[in-house]
Amino acid sequence: MAIQIFGSSKSFDTKKALRWFAERRIPVQEVNLKDKGISAGELESVISCLAKTCGSRTAAVEELTDNTAKDYAAISYLEDSAKPQKLLDNPLLLRQPIVRNGKTAATVGYRPDVWEEWK
């Protein structure tokens, strides 16, 4: 199981997710969105995984977007096709944490109920 956690050190949910995996001794790769961001391939993989559970690609992008972020206005009025690029340009617009289990599953936010099924 290759778990990646995308988040920032100031996000309480990211800290809780890291703690949840550490308590179960599940190794994770932590990616700081503020320092490294997220690559186009990683974002596409996460959107594809979320689209399976959300029902559509547009719903997956909406799920990924943090509507409480201070720069939310920069993305809220964009066309749906332009939103992924804006998320790449400003990764702090992403809801945190994004937890990815390989290329098969991903969650947004603190979701231990889903992570429990990954074990």
C-alpha beads as a LAMMPS data file, in Angstrom:
LAMMPS data file: protein, C-alpha beads

119 atoms
118 bonds

1 atom types
1 bond types

-500.0 500.0 xlo xhi
-500.0 500.0 ylo yhi
-500.0 500.0 zlo zhi

Masses

1 110.0

Atoms # bond

1 1 1 0.000 0.000 0.000
2 1 1 1.583 3.274 -1.148
3 1 1 -0.096 6.116 0.717
4 1 1 0.577 9.742 -0.173
5 1 1 -0.764 12.601 1.929
6 1 1 -0.903 16.023 0.298
7 1 1 -1.390 18.875 2.754
8 1 1 0.282 21.656 4.642
9 1 1 1.816 21.803 8.090
10 1 1 -0.816 24.320 9.204
11 1 1 -3.793 22.121 8.317
12 1 1 -5.250 20.407 11.384
13 1 1 -6.919 17.731 9.256
14 1 1 -3.578 16.944 7.609
15 1 1 -1.990 16.552 11.049
16 1 1 -4.843 14.264 12.126
17 1 1 -4.452 12.152 8.974
18 1 1 -0.701 11.788 9.516
19 1 1 -1.337 10.779 13.122
20 1 1 -4.038 8.267 12.075
21 1 1 -1.640 6.450 9.727
22 1 1 1.276 6.683 12.190
23 1 1 -0.820 5.099 14.968
24 1 1 -1.470 2.138 12.684
25 1 1 2.178 1.995 11.587
26 1 1 1.244 2.519 7.959
27 1 1 4.089 4.252 6.097
28 1 1 3.125 7.390 4.197
29 1 1 4.797 9.837 1.885
30 1 1 3.993 13.365 2.985
31 1 1 3.875 16.071 0.306
32 1 1 3.737 19.658 1.535
33 1 1 1.489 21.590 -0.836
34 1 1 2.975 24.911 0.192
35 1 1 6.531 23.856 -0.662
36 1 1 6.144 21.334 -3.488
37 1 1 2.605 21.647 -4.756
38 1 1 1.021 18.825 -6.722
39 1 1 2.048 17.697 -10.195
40 1 1 -0.351 17.612 -13.118
41 1 1 -0.214 13.804 -13.219
42 1 1 -0.924 13.472 -9.513
43 1 1 -3.845 15.900 -9.708
44 1 1 -5.279 14.058 -12.712
45 1 1 -4.974 10.747 -10.863
46 1 1 -6.780 12.160 -7.818
47 1 1 -9.541 13.677 -9.976
48 1 1 -10.017 10.334 -11.769
49 1 1 -10.301 8.449 -8.469
50 1 1 -12.721 10.977 -7.005
51 1 1 -14.828 11.032 -10.187
52 1 1 -15.667 7.362 -9.573
53 1 1 -17.236 8.185 -6.197
54 1 1 -18.553 11.687 -6.976
55 1 1 -20.180 10.711 -10.251
56 1 1 -18.421 13.151 -12.570
57 1 1 -15.162 14.933 -13.179
58 1 1 -16.776 18.317 -12.471
59 1 1 -18.064 17.105 -9.098
60 1 1 -14.600 15.728 -8.286
61 1 1 -12.972 19.110 -8.977
62 1 1 -15.609 20.818 -6.795
63 1 1 -14.859 18.291 -4.035
64 1 1 -11.153 19.130 -4.290
65 1 1 -11.668 22.890 -4.152
66 1 1 -11.526 24.513 -0.709
67 1 1 -14.372 27.026 -0.704
68 1 1 -13.086 28.519 2.567
69 1 1 -9.666 29.433 1.131
70 1 1 -8.881 33.129 1.028
71 1 1 -8.232 32.973 -2.744
72 1 1 -11.430 31.025 -3.506
73 1 1 -12.804 33.927 -5.557
74 1 1 -9.980 33.340 -8.043
75 1 1 -11.438 29.938 -8.973
76 1 1 -15.153 30.176 -8.210
77 1 1 -16.086 32.008 -11.414
78 1 1 -13.875 30.048 -13.805
79 1 1 -15.273 27.609 -16.333
80 1 1 -15.104 23.973 -15.220
81 1 1 -12.408 23.155 -17.772
82 1 1 -10.084 25.877 -16.400
83 1 1 -10.370 24.929 -12.727
84 1 1 -7.801 22.078 -12.658
85 1 1 -5.135 24.383 -14.089
86 1 1 -5.940 27.003 -11.445
87 1 1 -5.577 24.316 -8.752
88 1 1 -2.146 23.466 -10.167
89 1 1 -1.148 27.126 -10.180
90 1 1 -2.354 27.696 -6.612
91 1 1 -2.272 24.358 -4.697
92 1 1 -3.443 26.021 -1.474
93 1 1 -6.904 26.181 -3.077
94 1 1 -7.074 22.397 -2.619
95 1 1 -9.018 20.973 0.317
96 1 1 -6.667 19.207 2.681
97 1 1 -5.583 16.535 3.199
98 1 1 -5.693 14.696 -0.076
99 1 1 -4.887 11.072 0.702
100 1 1 -4.058 8.853 -2.229
101 1 1 -3.702 5.078 -2.177
102 1 1 -1.677 4.369 -5.275
103 1 1 -3.593 5.174 -8.436
104 1 1 -6.738 3.338 -7.394
105 1 1 -8.261 5.370 -4.563
106 1 1 -8.194 8.877 -3.137
107 1 1 -10.020 10.888 -0.500
108 1 1 -10.301 14.559 0.352
109 1 1 -10.496 15.662 3.968
110 1 1 -10.237 13.565 7.124
111 1 1 -11.840 10.212 6.172
112 1 1 -10.669 7.406 8.508
113 1 1 -13.773 5.354 7.656
114 1 1 -12.552 5.029 4.055
115 1 1 -8.889 4.580 5.002
116 1 1 -9.847 1.680 7.291
117 1 1 -11.099 -0.205 4.204
118 1 1 -7.715 0.266 2.479
119 1 1 -5.853 -1.890 4.998

Bonds

1 1 1 2
2 1 2 3
3 1 3 4
4 1 4 5
5 1 5 6
6 1 6 7
7 1 7 8
8 1 8 9
9 1 9 10
10 1 10 11
11 1 11 12
12 1 12 13
13 1 13 14
14 1 14 15
15 1 15 16
16 1 16 17
17 1 17 18
18 1 18 19
19 1 19 20
20 1 20 21
21 1 21 22
22 1 22 23
23 1 23 24
24 1 24 25
25 1 25 26
26 1 26 27
27 1 27 28
28 1 28 29
29 1 29 30
30 1 30 31
31 1 31 32
32 1 32 33
33 1 33 34
34 1 34 35
35 1 35 36
36 1 36 37
37 1 37 38
38 1 38 39
39 1 39 40
40 1 40 41
41 1 41 42
42 1 42 43
43 1 43 44
44 1 44 45
45 1 45 46
46 1 46 47
47 1 47 48
48 1 48 49
49 1 49 50
50 1 50 51
51 1 51 52
52 1 52 53
53 1 53 54
54 1 54 55
55 1 55 56
56 1 56 57
57 1 57 58
58 1 58 59
59 1 59 60
60 1 60 61
61 1 61 62
62 1 62 63
63 1 63 64
64 1 64 65
65 1 65 66
66 1 66 67
67 1 67 68
68 1 68 69
69 1 69 70
70 1 70 71
71 1 71 72
72 1 72 73
73 1 73 74
74 1 74 75
75 1 75 76
76 1 76 77
77 1 77 78
78 1 78 79
79 1 79 80
80 1 80 81
81 1 81 82
82 1 82 83
83 1 83 84
84 1 84 85
85 1 85 86
86 1 86 87
87 1 87 88
88 1 88 89
89 1 89 90
90 1 90 91
91 1 91 92
92 1 92 93
93 1 93 94
94 1 94 95
95 1 95 96
96 1 96 97
97 1 97 98
98 1 98 99
99 1 99 100
100 1 100 101
101 1 101 102
102 1 102 103
103 1 103 104
104 1 104 105
105 1 105 106
106 1 106 107
107 1 107 108
108 1 108 109
109 1 109 110
110 1 110 111
111 1 111 112
112 1 112 113
113 1 113 114
114 1 114 115
115 1 115 116
116 1 116 117
117 1 117 118
118 1 118 119
